[in-house]
Amino acid sequence: MTTELEIDQREQQALEELSAAHGRMRAEISKVIVGQEAIVEQILIALFCRGHCLLVGVPGLAKTLLVGTIAEILQLSFHRIQFTPDLMPSDITGTDILQEDPETGRNTFQFMRGPVFTNMLLADEINRTPPKTQAALLEAMQERRVTAGSHTYQLPQPFVVLATQNPIEQEGTYPLPEAQLDRFMFHIVVNYPSADEELMILRQTTGSEQPDLKQAVTGGQILELQEIVRKVPVAEHVLCYARDLVRATRPDEATAPDFIKEYISWGAGPRAGQYLILGGKARALLEGRFHVTTDDIRAIAHPVLRHRLLTNFHADTEDVSTDEIVDRLLKQIRTPQQERSSRLLG
């Protein structure tokens, strides 16, 4: 029988491995990317949770550079697809081509793999291609496999998609439907750097010196770390808090706050709760803990929920964003600690 001491030793070793890997990754990324700590943290959390990310920001904020840097320090295979209106599904997944067998002289079909067969895929400006092509990628994201004809091909592991969108150019775009947006674990907003960060960017990027990046972890280690994340225990009150937070986004719920019923047409589904818990597990490990707190859930609530709330006409006319609604939810939905404090004071 496994003893409590042995379990504690394994947990401690897992914590040390993930903490060391996290430190190495952050150190290598900082050689190229200035600032953006929260964004880097969210991408790493998603990576350890086997989740995909949608990065939204204006051009020139190093979204592509960040993704390429992460792939380089992890020594993962990396492909970039520039999404355009004429991109076809087969341009992503691959296609069967007719080839002659040199031995028999017979023509046979051979599947030529597309760029989706990689560890890290950058889908640049995903909203610039029609829904049919978007769906081909999103199916691969969900199923982690590609079907061509009667054959199914598994994608390499680890596999993560980091897609980008430009929020200011909407001419000639095909916005992702809510059901497809739901496949992304995080919707990450990439903002402008601070004045000090921008000054450092100017110093680093206008000289001749190139950063020497070193491998932080291997693909196999990432798969091991992903398994460790799944094993982190979660207390019942944390599960209940994540559930209550998600259910409070649905206007048809009797317990939903009035502002949800006023501004939201559709709330988040169960997948949001799953990602809150998984993301909370990964964040806890990155902070050196083998247990999840409600603070972990609150810390990732915005990237998990902001793309899963569909605002109505009333919210649009008053310019109420989903981030503002999540802010109000975090104030309204009490944690168990807040409930206990309220009862004691009452």
N, C-alpha and C positions, 0 to 999 in steps of 0.2 A: 504494500500500500504506500502511496506517495505521501510523504510527511509535509506538514505546513512549512517546515524549514526549507525543504527542497523547492516548494512552490515559490517561496519568497526569494530564494536564490535565483531561480529562473527569471522571475519578474525583474529582479535587480539587474541581471545580465542584459535582459531585453531593453531596459531603460538606458543602461550605459551604452549599448550598441546604437540605439536610435539617437541618443543625445550626442554621441561622438559624430555620427553621420550627419546630423543636422548642423552641428558646428562647422564641419568641413565644407558642407554645401554652402552655408551662408558666407563663409570666408572667401570661397572661390567666386561666388556670384558678385560679391562686393568689389572684386577687382575690376569688373566690367560695368555693373549697374550701380548708379549712385542713388541712394535713398530707396524709396519704394519698399520699405521693410514689410509693411502690412500686405502688400501685393505678393511679394516673394513668399511670405509665410502662408498665405492662402493657397498659392499654387502648390507648395510643398505638402500642405495638409491634404489637398485633393489628390496629389500623387500617391500619398501613403494610403488613401482610402479607395484607390482605383476609380477616382472620379474625374470628370472632364470639366473644363473651365471655359467660360465665355468672357473674354476681355474686351471691355468697351471703353474707348478713349479716342481722342482726336489724333490725327497722324503726327508722327515725330516724337512719341513718348516712349520709344524703345521697347514696344511690345514684342516685335519680332526678334530684336536683339536679346531680350530676356529669355524667350523660349529657346532660342538657339544656344544661349550660354548654358542653360540648365541641361539641355541634351548633351552638350560637350563635356561638362564636368561629371555627368553620370555615365559617359561613354555609351549612350543609347543611340540606336539608329534613328535618324531624323529626316523627315521629308516636309517640304513646304508646298502647299497648293495655293496658288492665287486664284480665288474664285472669280469667275467672269460670267456674263450672261450666256455665252456659248459653250460653257463647260458641260460635258455629258457625264452621266453616272459611271460609264465605263472608264472615263478618264481618271476616276478616283479608285474604283474597285478593281479594274482590270478587265480583260476580255479574252475570249477564245479566238485564236488565229489558226489559219490553215497552214500546216507545215508538212513537207515531204520527208518521209522516213528514208534516210540515205541507204539503209540495208535492204528494205523491201520495195522502195519506190512508191509506197502508198501514201496518200495524203491523210493526215489525221489532225484533229483539233488539239491544240495545246494552249493551256491557260497561261496568259502573260499577266503576272501580278501588277496591280497598280500601286500608286504611292501610299495607299492606306496600309499596306503591309510594312509597318514600321513600328518602332516603340513609341516615338513621340511625333505626332502629326500637328503641324501648324496649318490651320484652315484660315487663311488670310481673307478678310472681308467676306465672311460666309453668307452675308445677306445680299451679295451681288449676283448670286446664281439662282436660277428658278427652283421652285419647291421640289421638283422631281429629282434634281441633282442633290439638293440639300438632304432629301430623304435617304439617298443612297449612303451618305456619310453617317447620318444619324442612326440608321439601322446597324451599321458596323459598330458604332459606339455602344449601342444597347446590347447587341448579341455577341459582340467581339468575334464575329466571323462574317465571311462573305459567301454568298451563294451565287454560282454562275452555272446556268443550265441545271443539270442534275447533280452537280458536285458542290460540296460545302468545304470551304477552306478556313481554317482557324487563323486568327490574327496572332502575331507574336506577342509574348508577355514579357514585361509589362507593356500595356498599351494605353496611351492617354492622348486625348485630343484637346488642344488649346486653340480655340477659335477666336477671331477678332472681328469687331464691328466698329465702324465709324459712326458716331452718334449725330454728326452734323450734316452729312451728305445723304439725303434720302432719295435723290433723283436716280431713277433706274435701279432701285433696290427691291428685294423681295423679303420683307420682314419674316422672321421665323415665327410660326404659329406657337401658341402657348404650349400645346402638347409636345412640340419638339424642343422648346426651350426647357421643358421640365427634365429633359435628359442630361442637362448640364448640372453638375453638383453645385457649382458656384457661378454667379454672375458678378464679375470683378470690375469695379469702376477704376480706371486708370486716370488719375488727375495730374495736373501740372506739378513740377517739382517746386520746392521752396526756393527762395532767393539764394540761400547758401548752397543748396544742392545744385542749382543751375550754374552757379559760379564754379563749382567743382567739376561739373560736366564740361564746361568750357575749357578748363585746365587739362582734363584727362583726354579729351577727344580731339584736340587740335595739335597735339604733339606727335612725335614719331615713335614713341615707345608703345609697344604692344604688350598687353598682359599675358603672362605665362600661366595658363590654366592647368590645374592638375586634377586627376580623377578623384572624386570624393567617395563614391560608392559604385558598386557594380550592379548590373541589372538583376543578377541573382540575389544580391543583398536587398534590393528594393522589394522583390517578391517576398523575402523573409520578413521584412519590416511590415509589409502589408498584412501578413498573417498575424504578426504581433499586435497590430492595431485592433484586429477583430477580437482578440482575446482579452482586451481591457474590460474589466467589470464595470457595470453601471448600476448605481443604486436606484431603487424604485422611485424615490422622490424626483430624481433627475429625469427618468423616463416620463413621469407624469407631467413634469414641467414642460418638456419638449412637446408632448402630446397637447397640453393645454394651449401652448403658444400657437401651434399649427391650427388647432380647431377654432381658435379665436379669430382666425383670418377669414372664416367662412360666414358670409352674411346670413345664411339660413339657420345657423346655430342659435339656439335660444340664448346661450350665454355670450354671444359675440357682442363686443362693445358697440355703442351707438354709432361711433365714427366709421366702423367697418361696414355697418348696414347702410351708411350714408354714402360712402365713397367706393366700395368694392362690389364688383359684379360676381367674380369668382375668386375663391380663396385657394390656398395651397392644399395639395393632396397628401396622402400618406408618405410619398417619396421624400417630401420636405422633412418630415420627422425622422426618417431613416438617415438622411444626410446630416441633420442636426446631431444625432447621436454618434454617427461615424466620425464626423468632423470634430466633435467634442472629444472622442477617444484619441484621435491623432494629436489634437492640440494639447491634451493632458500629457501625453508621452513626450511631446516636444518641450514641455515645461518641466519634465523630470518627475511626473506623477503617474502612478498606475491606477488612478481613479478619476472619474469625470465629475465635475461640479457644474452647478447651474451657471456659473460665470463662463465656463467653456461654451455652453449653449448660447448664451447671450452674445459672446464675442463673435460668433459666426452667423448670427441670425440674419444680418443684412445680406451678405452674399448668397445665403441659402434661400431667402424669402423674396428678395426684391423682384425677381423675374417670374415668381409664381403667383403674384397678386395681379389680377386684372381690374384696373380702375374703370369706373363708369364715367358717363358724360359730366356728372356733377363734379367729380374730382378733377377732370380735365379742364373744365371752365374755371375752377378755382386754383388751378396749377398746383394741386396737391400730389406730390410724388409718392411712390411706394416706399422710398427711404423714410419719408416723414411718417408714413403710416406704421412702419416697423418701429420707429422711435417711440411712437405713442403706445404701440403694443407692449414694448419692453417696460414702459412705465406702468401700464395698466395691469398686465398679467403678473401677479405676485409670485415670487419664489417661496418655497416652504419656510425659509429663514425669515422673510418679510412677514409671512402670515403669523409665525410664532411671535415676532416682535410686536406685531399689531395686537395680538391677543394679550400679551403681557402688559402693554401700555393701556389697553382698554380695561 
